[in-house]
Amino acid sequence: MNYNELEPDFYNSDTISISTLALEEDLKQERTQEISELVDLSKKVSFLHTSLLYYRNAKSNMGTICYDAWKMVVKKVGGAPNTWQDFGCYLGISQEDLDYITNSIKDDPADLILKVFMQNENATIDKIVDALLKMKRYDILKSIEVPLCNLVQCFNKDDSGYHSGSKNSGSREVVSFTKNLKCDLPLALKKKLTKDDKKPNTPSIRPPLKTVPEKQADDTVMLFLTYAEDGLDTALNIQQYVDNWDSPRVTILMLNDRREEVYQNPEKFIRENFEKADFIVPIITTGYINRINSNTPQTPCTTDNLDYKYVNFIYNLIINHYIYVTGCLNEKARSVLPHNAHANVLSEVASYPALLPWTYETYFDEMFKAFLKKDSY
């Protein structure tokens, strides 16, 4: 094949390359234009307080628009793993509040982030847009762009381009709904007490002595199991072992079996039963170690099992009891190592003295039964 035969293909190749570069340049310009429009969106909503997202009036057009904007923000921010946590960080939510929200069960985390954020009188909606811009979540911003523009129209009928300059240009008063909005956040997340909050008991000069819960009249032993996803089979096996015991009489507590009671007040239920339980039985697996390890990125549970949800909360109770109640004597936790546990679990759990395995699942039936009898229960 001579050069003349190759020449047409050569020029076609160049033409394709040039076309591709041109297409890439067009896409870059489109993306730049989109980002510019989203920055303009931040300017447009800078006079609207986040509390407006919670205005509800099904009979008015504004009530419907506020609800639609709230719904889209919550669905999009809460619809992807860890997005709500990053969103909270960019909004300035403290790590302590984020940890509390992580262990909350009754409320949507994205909704809680908005409610915590809007307690600040300067919590305007433009800061929500700016946070998403910093996160480079342009997909979420495109989804909420129309609902937010509709919200702007409710308070900016002439839409005269007031915010076409800098965000702080002019002196437009911030539109807020905070005075008429009841704050239904948990007390731990409130920045200040309100009239609606229950008045706490006035502290006495000397606090009452802490009473130790009396043992049940029938001397039944309570074992409180705590485990992650990969410990469920072991938990069920322990339940089966105990069900077959004639003596001692033992009851097993698993949160998922008491869902209705837990839902009423999760933290209170867990704390009270932690005190009542004779022993807490953590099931030590790779998943459990990952759940309690603060350096491990946390991903939301794929099921609604309450035992998985509160692993970290119960672990903190174990540590507080170990350090402050018993002076680093392990009198409460009796950890169990599953028979199929990974080899590295033993080395990892060595960093947690309160969780050192007490027995293996294989020996649980024999050892735990003998231990409870010997302990005169």
Backbone torsions as a table, in degrees:
resi	resn	phi	psi	omega
1	MET	NA	129.8	-177.3
2	ASN	-91.3	176.4	-175.2
3	TYR	-63.0	-38.1	-177.8
4	ASN	-62.8	-31.9	178.8
5	GLU	-73.0	-30.9	180.0
6	LEU	-79.5	-25.2	-171.9
7	GLU	-59.0	-44.2	179.0
8	PRO	-59.5	-42.0	179.2
9	ASP	-63.6	-37.0	-179.9
10	PHE	-60.7	-46.8	-179.7
11	TYR	-68.6	-35.2	176.4
12	ASN	-61.9	-38.7	178.9
13	SER	-62.4	-43.6	178.5
14	ASP	-63.2	-41.3	-179.0
15	THR	-62.0	-42.6	178.2
16	ILE	-63.2	-42.9	-179.2
17	SER	-62.6	-43.5	180.0
18	ILE	-64.8	-40.6	179.4
19	SER	-63.5	-39.2	179.4
20	THR	-64.7	-43.7	178.2
21	LEU	-62.3	-39.2	179.2
22	ALA	-64.9	-39.9	178.8
23	LEU	-64.4	-43.0	178.2
24	GLU	-61.4	-39.8	-179.9
25	GLU	-65.5	-39.1	178.0
26	ASP	-63.9	-40.9	-179.9
27	LEU	-65.1	-39.7	177.6
28	LYS	-62.2	-41.5	-179.9
29	GLN	-65.9	-39.8	178.4
30	GLU	-63.7	-43.3	179.4
31	ARG	-64.8	-40.6	177.3
32	THR	-61.3	-40.4	178.7
33	GLN	-65.5	-41.7	178.9
34	GLU	-61.8	-45.6	-179.8
35	ILE	-63.1	-40.0	178.3
36	SER	-61.0	-40.9	178.5
37	GLU	-66.0	-36.3	179.5
38	LEU	-70.3	-34.4	174.5
39	VAL	-64.8	-39.6	176.5
40	ASP	-63.5	-34.1	177.0
41	LEU	-60.9	-40.1	178.2
42	SER	-60.1	-40.0	179.2
43	LYS	-67.4	-38.1	-176.5
44	LYS	-65.2	-36.9	-173.9
45	VAL	-96.9	10.4	-173.7
46	SER	-69.6	-12.4	179.5
47	PHE	-102.7	5.7	-178.6
48	LEU	-106.3	125.0	178.5
49	HIS	-80.1	147.6	-177.3
50	THR	-59.0	-25.6	-179.4
51	SER	-61.2	-22.6	179.0
52	LEU	-62.9	-25.1	178.4
53	LEU	-64.1	-16.4	-176.8
54	TYR	-106.0	12.0	173.9
55	TYR	-75.3	126.7	-177.0
56	ARG	-125.3	121.0	172.5
57	ASN	-158.9	97.5	-174.1
58	ALA	-64.0	-18.8	-176.7
59	LYS	-87.7	-10.1	-178.4
60	SER	-112.1	151.9	178.7
61	ASN	-65.6	-39.2	-179.7
62	MET	-64.8	-39.3	178.0
63	GLY	-60.9	-40.9	178.2
64	THR	-66.2	-41.2	-179.8
65	ILE	-65.4	-42.7	178.7
66	CYS	-62.2	-42.3	179.9
67	TYR	-64.8	-44.0	-179.8
68	ASP	-61.8	-40.0	179.3
69	ALA	-66.2	-45.5	177.8
70	TRP	-59.4	-47.4	-176.6
71	LYS	-60.5	-42.9	-178.3
72	MET	-67.3	-40.8	179.0
73	VAL	-62.9	-48.5	-176.9
74	VAL	-65.0	-42.9	-178.5
75	LYS	-65.8	-42.0	-176.1
76	LYS	-75.9	-41.6	179.9
77	VAL	-71.3	-38.2	-178.8
78	GLY	-86.3	-2.5	-174.0
79	GLY	-87.9	-1.4	-179.6
80	ALA	-130.1	143.0	-177.8
81	PRO	-56.9	131.3	174.0
82	ASN	68.9	-3.5	-179.1
83	THR	-63.3	-41.7	-178.1
84	TRP	-64.7	-31.6	179.1
85	GLN	-69.3	-45.4	176.3
86	ASP	-62.4	-40.2	178.4
87	PHE	-59.3	-45.2	178.6
88	GLY	-62.4	-41.4	178.5
89	CYS	-60.2	-45.4	-178.5
90	TYR	-69.2	-22.8	176.6
91	LEU	-85.9	-3.2	177.7
92	GLY	88.3	16.8	177.1
93	ILE	-71.5	134.6	-176.8
94	SER	-68.5	156.2	179.9
95	GLN	-64.3	-34.0	178.2
96	GLU	-62.6	-42.0	177.9
97	ASP	-67.2	-38.6	178.8
98	LEU	-64.5	-39.8	177.5
99	ASP	-63.6	-40.4	179.2
100	TYR	-63.9	-43.9	-179.5
101	ILE	-64.4	-35.9	179.2
102	THR	-58.6	-37.3	-177.9
103	ASN	-93.0	6.1	177.7
104	SER	-80.6	149.4	-176.3
105	ILE	-122.2	-28.3	-172.6
106	LYS	-83.8	-19.2	-173.5
107	ASP	-120.3	153.6	176.0
108	ASP	-72.3	128.4	-176.5
109	PRO	-60.6	-38.3	179.2
110	ALA	-64.9	-37.2	177.7
111	ASP	-67.0	-41.3	177.9
112	LEU	-62.8	-38.7	178.3
113	ILE	-58.9	-45.7	179.6
114	LEU	-63.1	-41.2	-177.9
115	LYS	-68.2	-39.1	176.7
116	VAL	-65.7	-43.2	-178.3
117	PHE	-63.5	-41.5	-172.4
118	MET	-74.9	-3.4	174.1
119	GLN	-67.2	-20.7	176.8
120	ASN	-79.8	129.2	-178.3
121	GLU	-64.5	-18.1	178.1
122	ASN	-97.4	15.7	-176.5
123	ALA	-82.1	69.4	179.2
124	THR	-82.8	159.0	-172.6
125	ILE	-66.8	-24.5	178.8
126	ASP	-60.8	-28.7	178.8
127	LYS	-69.9	-29.3	174.0
128	ILE	-66.2	-45.6	178.5
129	VAL	-62.7	-44.0	-179.4
130	ASP	-62.0	-39.1	179.0
131	ALA	-61.8	-43.1	179.6
132	LEU	-69.0	-32.7	175.6
133	LEU	-64.6	-43.4	178.5
134	LYS	-64.9	-32.6	177.7
135	MET	-78.1	-9.7	-176.8
136	LYS	60.7	34.2	176.7
137	ARG	-93.4	68.1	-178.6
138	TYR	-67.1	-26.5	178.3
139	ASP	-63.8	-42.8	178.1
140	ILE	-67.1	-41.7	-178.6
141	LEU	-62.7	-39.3	178.1
142	LYS	-65.5	-33.4	-179.0
143	SER	-71.1	-34.8	-176.7
144	ILE	-95.8	-1.8	-176.3
145	GLU	-60.9	-49.9	-177.7
146	VAL	-65.5	-48.2	177.5
147	PRO	-57.6	-38.4	179.9
148	LEU	-71.3	-37.2	177.2
149	CYS	-64.8	-37.8	176.0
150	ASN	-62.8	-37.9	178.9
151	LEU	-65.7	-40.4	177.7
152	VAL	-60.0	-39.8	-177.9
153	GLN	-61.8	-28.7	179.7
154	CYS	-64.5	-26.6	-175.8
155	PHE	-118.7	6.0	-176.4
156	ASN	-143.5	63.7	-169.8
157	LYS	-57.4	-39.0	-176.2
158	ASP	-82.4	-16.5	178.5
159	ASP	43.1	56.1	-172.1
160	SER	-84.5	12.4	-179.0
161	GLY	77.0	30.5	-176.7
162	TYR	-55.6	-34.6	-175.5
163	HIS	-99.3	23.0	-178.3
164	SER	-69.4	-21.9	177.9
165	GLY	-89.2	-146.9	180.0
166	SER	-68.4	159.3	-174.6
167	LYS	-62.1	-32.1	-175.0
168	ASN	-97.6	10.2	-179.1
169	SER	-68.9	149.8	-178.5
170	GLY	74.7	-175.5	-178.6
171	SER	-134.5	41.8	-176.5
172	ARG	-67.1	133.0	-177.9
173	GLU	-73.0	140.4	179.8
174	VAL	-71.2	131.2	177.7
175	VAL	-88.3	123.1	-174.2
176	SER	-132.9	157.4	177.5
177	PHE	-122.0	13.1	-171.6
178	THR	-66.1	-33.2	-176.5
179	LYS	-65.5	-30.8	-176.4
180	ASN	-104.0	6.3	-175.0
181	LEU	-105.3	125.3	178.5
182	LYS	-81.0	129.1	179.9
183	CYS	-85.0	111.4	-178.0
184	ASP	-103.4	25.0	177.3
185	LEU	-71.1	153.1	169.7
186	PRO	-58.9	148.9	-177.3
187	LEU	-55.5	-34.7	-177.7
188	ALA	-64.0	-22.3	-178.1
189	LEU	-101.3	-4.1	179.9
190	LYS	-79.9	140.3	179.8
191	LYS	-81.9	-23.0	176.0
192	LYS	-155.4	152.9	178.7
193	LEU	-73.8	149.2	178.1
194	THR	-121.3	174.5	-180.0
195	LYS	-61.3	-29.7	-177.2
196	ASP	-76.0	-17.2	-179.0
197	ASP	-73.1	143.5	-179.3
198	LYS	-66.0	138.2	178.4
199	LYS	-71.5	125.1	-178.7
200	PRO	-70.5	157.2	176.6
201	ASN	-63.6	136.7	178.9
202	THR	-68.2	125.3	-177.6
203	PRO	-65.8	141.5	177.7
204	SER	-86.9	168.5	179.8
205	ILE	-61.2	-39.9	177.6
206	ARG	-123.2	119.9	-178.5
207	PRO	-63.2	147.8	-180.0
208	PRO	-63.6	147.4	178.6
209	LEU	-65.4	138.8	179.6
210	LYS	-73.9	125.2	-179.2
211	THR	-94.2	138.8	178.7
212	VAL	-85.0	126.5	-179.8
213	PRO	-56.1	135.7	179.9
214	GLU	-71.7	149.7	176.3
215	LYS	-65.1	150.0	176.5
216	GLN	-62.0	148.5	-173.7
217	ALA	-59.6	-31.4	-177.2
218	ASP	-91.6	10.0	178.3
219	ASP	57.5	31.5	176.6
220	THR	-73.6	134.9	179.4
221	VAL	-87.7	136.5	176.7
222	MET	-108.2	126.1	173.9
223	LEU	-112.0	121.0	-178.3
224	PHE	-99.7	107.0	-178.4
225	LEU	-84.7	140.7	174.3
226	THR	-137.4	131.1	-171.7
227	TYR	-160.2	159.3	175.2
228	ALA	-96.2	-173.5	-175.3
229	GLU	-55.8	-41.6	-175.5
230	ASP	-82.4	7.4	176.7
231	GLY	-108.7	3.8	-175.8
232	LEU	-61.9	-44.8	-178.3
233	ASP	-60.1	-41.5	178.2
234	THR	-64.4	-40.5	178.2
235	ALA	-60.8	-41.8	179.0
236	LEU	-67.2	-36.4	177.4
237	ASN	-65.1	-41.3	178.2
238	ILE	-62.6	-41.4	177.7
239	GLN	-59.6	-41.0	179.8
240	GLN	-67.7	-40.7	177.0
241	TYR	-57.6	-49.9	-175.5
242	VAL	-64.7	-37.1	179.4
243	ASP	-61.2	-26.4	-178.0
244	ASN	-90.5	-2.7	-179.9
245	TRP	-80.9	137.0	172.1
246	ASP	-88.5	-37.8	179.2
247	SER	-151.3	141.2	-4.3
248	PRO	-72.6	165.0	178.3
249	ARG	-81.9	122.8	-173.8
250	VAL	-131.3	138.3	172.9
251	THR	-116.2	138.8	-179.9
252	ILE	-102.1	131.4	176.0
253	LEU	-110.1	120.1	171.0
254	MET	-127.4	131.8	-173.4
255	LEU	-57.6	-37.9	-176.0
256	ASN	-66.3	-21.8	177.8
257	ASP	-81.5	-10.7	-177.4
258	ARG	-123.8	40.8	-171.2
259	ARG	-54.9	-47.3	-175.8
260	GLU	-60.6	-41.1	179.6
261	GLU	-70.3	-40.2	-178.7
262	VAL	-64.4	-42.5	-177.0
263	TYR	-59.0	-30.9	-176.9
264	GLN	-62.1	-40.2	176.9
265	ASN	-164.7	87.6	-172.8
266	PRO	-55.3	-49.6	-175.6
267	GLU	-64.2	-42.2	179.9
268	LYS	-64.3	-44.2	-179.6
269	PHE	-60.4	-44.8	-177.3
270	ILE	-67.2	-44.8	-179.5
271	ARG	-61.7	-45.1	-178.5
272	GLU	-63.6	-42.6	-178.3
273	ASN	-77.5	-23.6	172.3
274	PHE	-62.4	-41.6	178.4
275	GLU	-70.1	-38.6	-177.6
276	LYS	-71.7	-33.4	-174.9
277	ALA	-64.1	139.6	176.1
278	ASP	-71.3	-39.5	178.7
279	PHE	-145.0	143.2	170.0
280	ILE	-95.0	133.5	-176.2
281	VAL	-117.9	88.6	174.0
282	PRO	-72.4	137.1	175.5
283	ILE	-100.2	110.6	-169.5
284	ILE	-85.7	108.9	177.7
285	THR	-132.3	172.8	176.6
286	THR	-59.5	-42.0	178.8
287	GLY	-62.6	-38.8	179.5
288	TYR	-65.5	-45.4	179.1
289	ILE	-60.4	-41.8	179.9
290	ASN	-64.9	-36.0	-178.1
291	ARG	-67.5	-36.0	-176.4
292	ILE	-92.6	-8.3	-178.6
293	ASN	-83.6	113.1	-176.5
294	SER	-66.4	-17.5	-179.0
295	ASN	-88.6	-5.0	-179.7
296	THR	-94.2	126.4	178.1
297	PRO	-58.0	131.0	-176.7
298	GLN	-92.6	133.0	174.4
299	THR	-113.7	143.2	-178.2
300	PRO	-60.1	147.0	176.9
301	CYS	-65.4	142.5	179.7
302	THR	-86.7	-5.1	176.7
303	THR	-125.8	173.0	179.5
304	ASP	-100.8	24.7	179.1
305	ASN	-66.9	122.3	-174.9
306	LEU	-71.5	-27.1	178.6
307	ASP	-65.3	-38.8	176.7
308	TYR	-66.0	-40.9	-173.3
309	LYS	-61.2	-37.4	-170.5
310	TYR	-109.0	21.2	176.9
311	VAL	-55.5	-49.7	-175.5
312	ASN	-67.6	-37.5	179.6
313	PHE	-63.5	-45.0	180.0
314	ILE	-67.5	-37.6	178.1
315	TYR	-60.4	-40.9	178.4
316	ASN	-63.2	-35.6	176.1
317	LEU	-65.6	-39.6	178.0
318	ILE	-60.7	-46.4	-178.0
319	ILE	-64.9	-43.3	178.9
320	ASN	-61.8	-40.4	178.8
321	HIS	-66.8	-42.5	-178.5
322	TYR	-62.0	-42.6	-174.9
323	ILE	-85.0	-49.6	-168.1
324	TYR	-95.6	-24.1	-177.5
325	VAL	-94.5	-45.5	-174.9
326	THR	-106.2	-1.1	179.6
327	GLY	65.0	45.6	178.0
328	CYS	68.6	30.5	169.0
329	LEU	-107.9	126.1	-176.6
330	ASN	-83.6	90.6	-179.3
331	GLU	-105.7	-2.7	-172.1
332	LYS	-115.6	-42.5	-173.4
333	ALA	-93.1	137.3	175.4
334	ARG	-131.6	87.9	-173.5
335	SER	-73.6	149.0	179.3
336	VAL	-122.9	134.4	178.7
337	LEU	-103.1	118.9	-179.3
338	PRO	-60.4	153.8	-177.8
339	HIS	-69.0	-21.4	-179.8
340	ASN	-106.0	23.3	-177.7
341	ALA	-66.6	147.4	178.1
342	HIS	-67.2	150.9	-176.1
343	ALA	-63.2	-30.4	-176.5
344	ASN	-79.2	-7.8	-179.4
345	VAL	-63.5	-40.4	-179.2
346	LEU	-61.9	-41.2	-179.7
347	SER	-70.1	-35.3	-179.3
348	GLU	-71.8	-40.2	-176.9
349	VAL	-72.4	-14.2	178.0
350	ALA	-61.0	-20.8	178.7
351	SER	-80.3	-3.8	-177.7
352	TYR	-123.4	86.0	-173.6
353	PRO	-58.4	-28.8	-179.8
354	ALA	-76.0	-9.2	-175.9
355	LEU	-115.1	7.4	-178.3
356	LEU	-55.2	130.9	-174.4
357	PRO	-54.4	131.4	179.4
358	TRP	-91.8	-33.6	176.7
359	THR	-157.9	167.3	175.3
360	TYR	-93.1	154.2	177.5
361	GLU	-56.6	-36.7	-178.0
362	THR	-60.7	-33.7	-176.4
363	TYR	-102.9	4.7	-174.4
364	PHE	-58.7	-47.8	-174.9
365	ASP	-55.9	-46.3	-176.4
366	GLU	-78.8	-49.5	-173.4
367	MET	-70.2	-45.6	-176.6
368	PHE	-68.3	-37.2	178.8
369	LYS	-63.1	-44.7	179.2
370	ALA	-66.8	-39.1	-179.8
371	PHE	-62.8	-43.6	-179.0
372	LEU	-67.5	-36.3	177.6
373	LYS	-67.4	-43.4	-178.3
374	LYS	-65.3	-31.2	-178.5
375	ASP	-80.9	12.3	174.4
376	SER	59.3	39.4	173.1
377	TYR	-96.0	NA	NA
